[in-house]
Amino acid sequence: MGRKQSYSHSELLNITKRLVLEHGYDGFNLKMLSEHLPGARSTIYQYFANKDEIVAACMKRVIASIVDKASALDETDPMQALQELLGIYLEEYQLHQLLNDAYKIKTSNSDVARQDIEYVEQAHDLLKVQLTRLFQSAQQEGKLRDDIPLPVHIGVFFNLINTPNMMNVPVPQWSQMLFDVWMGGAKK
């Protein structure tokens, strides 16, 4: 039986994401990608014209998923929304690693890549606005210390996402543990 001759757009982006995270933008190339896909390398060009378009599409897909989930949150209780948002961010904890190389994408070579990177930038700004709004609401409701400036609260919250999950705890439990430590501290 021969190799599968084609693959889906989704499969292509999944493998692209994994390889870019493993090798970085500079270490990633279409030859490497084709070695991890069934079928011929030429099939890649049915979906994308070049490396920049593939990587930009991958970035867009990841942040779009986060935006979809984050925008569906009920923000009535800002602390509950922050807890849920932490879980959403932890599901895609490698987002910032993936986006670190967005500036390397040559958007002048491709309108498609340019549009995807513009979307990524706008989505990132949208997430920052939401996070700031939730922190402001929580602080106004007296649920967060107001003697600590919002940028400090937000910075510590974002550092929770980068906390290594060395025990490989499932994301929902990991998110709960981190939120509990953030809210209550580590003292007994």
C-alpha positions as CSV (number, residue, x, y, z in Angstrom):
1,M,0.0,0.0,0.0
2,G,1.4,3.4,-1.0
3,R,1.6,6.6,1.0
4,K,-1.4,8.7,1.5
5,Q,-1.4,11.2,-1.3
6,S,-2.9,14.2,0.4
7,Y,-3.5,15.7,3.8
8,S,-5.9,18.3,5.2
9,H,-5.3,21.9,5.8
10,S,-5.7,21.2,9.5
11,E,-3.1,18.4,9.5
12,L,-0.7,20.7,7.7
13,L,-1.1,23.4,10.3
14,N,-0.8,21.0,13.2
15,I,2.5,19.6,12.0
16,T,3.7,23.1,11.1
17,K,2.9,24.2,14.7
18,R,4.8,21.3,16.2
19,L,7.9,21.8,14.0
20,V,8.0,25.6,14.5
21,L,7.8,25.1,18.2
22,E,10.6,22.5,18.0
23,H,12.9,24.2,15.6
24,G,11.9,27.9,15.6
25,Y,11.0,29.9,12.6
26,D,14.6,30.0,11.3
27,G,15.0,26.2,11.7
28,F,11.7,25.4,10.0
29,N,11.5,24.9,6.3
30,L,9.2,23.3,3.7
31,K,11.5,20.3,3.1
32,M,11.3,19.5,6.8
33,L,7.6,19.9,6.8
34,S,7.2,17.6,3.7
35,E,9.2,14.9,5.5
36,H,6.6,14.9,8.2
37,L,3.6,14.8,5.9
38,P,2.3,11.9,3.8
39,G,2.4,12.5,0.1
40,A,4.5,14.8,-2.1
41,R,5.9,18.2,-1.0
42,S,4.1,19.8,-3.9
43,T,0.8,19.2,-2.1
44,I,1.8,21.9,0.4
45,Y,1.6,24.4,-2.4
46,Q,-2.1,23.6,-2.9
47,Y,-2.6,25.3,0.4
48,F,0.2,27.9,0.7
49,A,2.6,29.7,-1.6
50,N,5.6,29.7,0.8
51,K,6.9,29.3,4.4
52,D,5.7,32.7,5.5
53,E,2.1,32.0,4.6
54,I,2.1,28.6,6.4
55,V,3.7,29.9,9.6
56,A,1.4,33.0,9.6
57,A,-1.6,30.8,9.1
58,C,-0.5,28.6,11.9
59,M,-0.1,31.6,14.3
60,K,-3.5,32.9,13.2
61,R,-5.2,29.6,13.9
62,V,-3.8,29.3,17.4
63,I,-4.7,32.8,18.5
64,A,-8.1,32.7,16.8
65,S,-8.9,29.6,18.9
66,I,-8.0,31.5,22.0
67,V,-10.0,34.6,21.0
68,D,-13.0,32.4,20.3
69,K,-12.9,30.8,23.7
70,A,-12.0,34.0,25.5
71,S,-14.8,36.1,23.9
72,A,-17.3,33.5,24.9
73,L,-16.5,33.9,28.6
74,D,-19.2,35.3,31.0
75,E,-17.4,38.3,32.5
76,T,-20.1,39.0,35.2
77,D,-17.8,37.6,37.8
78,P,-14.3,38.9,36.8
79,M,-12.5,36.5,39.1
80,Q,-14.3,33.5,37.7
81,A,-13.6,34.8,34.2
82,L,-9.9,35.3,35.0
83,Q,-9.8,31.7,36.3
84,E,-11.4,30.4,33.1
85,L,-9.2,32.6,31.0
86,L,-6.1,31.2,32.7
87,G,-7.3,27.7,31.7
88,I,-7.8,28.9,28.1
89,Y,-4.3,30.3,28.0
90,L,-2.8,27.2,29.5
91,E,-4.3,25.1,26.8
92,E,-2.2,27.0,24.3
93,Y,0.7,27.8,26.7
94,Q,3.1,27.9,23.8
95,L,1.4,30.8,22.1
96,H,4.0,33.3,23.0
97,Q,6.8,31.0,21.9
98,L,5.0,30.6,18.6
99,L,4.4,34.3,18.2
100,N,7.9,35.4,19.1
101,D,9.0,35.0,15.5
102,A,6.0,36.8,14.0
103,Y,8.2,39.8,13.1
104,K,10.4,37.5,10.9
105,I,7.6,36.8,8.6
106,K,8.1,38.6,5.3
107,T,4.6,40.2,4.9
108,S,5.8,42.2,1.9
109,N,6.1,39.0,-0.1
110,S,2.5,37.9,0.5
111,D,-0.8,39.6,1.1
112,V,-2.1,36.4,2.7
113,A,0.7,36.4,5.3
114,R,0.3,40.1,5.8
115,Q,-3.4,39.7,6.5
116,D,-2.8,36.8,8.9
117,I,-0.2,38.7,10.8
118,E,-2.4,41.7,11.0
119,Y,-5.2,39.5,12.4
120,V,-2.7,38.0,15.0
121,E,-1.7,41.5,16.1
122,Q,-5.3,42.7,16.4
123,A,-6.3,39.5,18.3
124,H,-3.4,39.9,20.7
125,D,-4.5,43.5,21.4
126,L,-8.1,42.3,21.9
127,L,-6.9,39.8,24.5
128,K,-4.9,42.4,26.3
129,V,-8.0,44.7,26.4
130,Q,-10.1,41.9,27.8
131,L,-7.5,41.0,30.4
132,T,-7.1,44.6,31.5
133,R,-10.9,45.0,31.7
134,L,-11.2,41.9,33.9
135,F,-8.5,43.0,36.2
136,Q,-9.9,46.5,36.5
137,S,-13.4,45.1,37.3
138,A,-11.9,42.7,39.9
139,Q,-10.0,45.5,41.5
140,Q,-13.0,47.8,41.5
141,E,-15.1,45.1,43.2
142,G,-12.5,44.8,45.9
143,K,-11.5,41.2,44.9
144,L,-7.9,42.2,44.1
145,R,-5.5,44.3,46.2
146,D,-5.7,47.9,45.0
147,D,-2.3,48.8,46.5
148,I,-0.7,46.7,43.8
149,P,-0.7,48.4,40.3
150,L,-2.7,46.6,37.6
151,P,0.4,46.0,35.4
152,V,1.9,44.0,38.3
153,H,-1.2,41.9,38.7
154,I,-1.3,41.3,35.0
155,G,2.4,40.5,34.8
156,V,2.2,37.9,37.5
157,F,-0.9,36.4,36.0
158,F,0.9,36.0,32.7
159,N,3.9,34.4,34.4
160,L,1.5,31.7,35.7
161,I,1.2,30.6,32.0
162,N,4.9,30.0,31.8
163,T,5.1,27.9,35.0
164,P,6.4,24.5,33.9
165,N,4.0,21.7,34.5
166,M,6.7,19.2,35.6
167,M,4.1,16.8,37.0
168,N,2.1,16.7,33.7
169,V,-1.1,17.6,35.6
170,P,-4.1,17.8,33.2
171,V,-4.7,21.4,32.2
172,P,-8.0,21.9,34.2
173,Q,-6.3,20.8,37.5
174,W,-3.1,22.7,36.6
175,S,-5.0,25.8,36.0
176,Q,-6.9,25.5,39.3
177,M,-3.6,24.9,41.2
178,L,-1.9,28.0,39.7
179,F,-5.0,30.1,40.2
180,D,-5.2,29.0,43.9
181,V,-1.5,29.9,44.5
182,W,-1.9,33.2,42.7
183,M,-5.0,34.1,44.8
184,G,-3.9,32.7,48.1
185,G,-0.2,32.6,48.0
186,A,1.9,29.6,49.0
187,K,1.7,30.1,52.8
188,K,-0.3,27.7,54.9
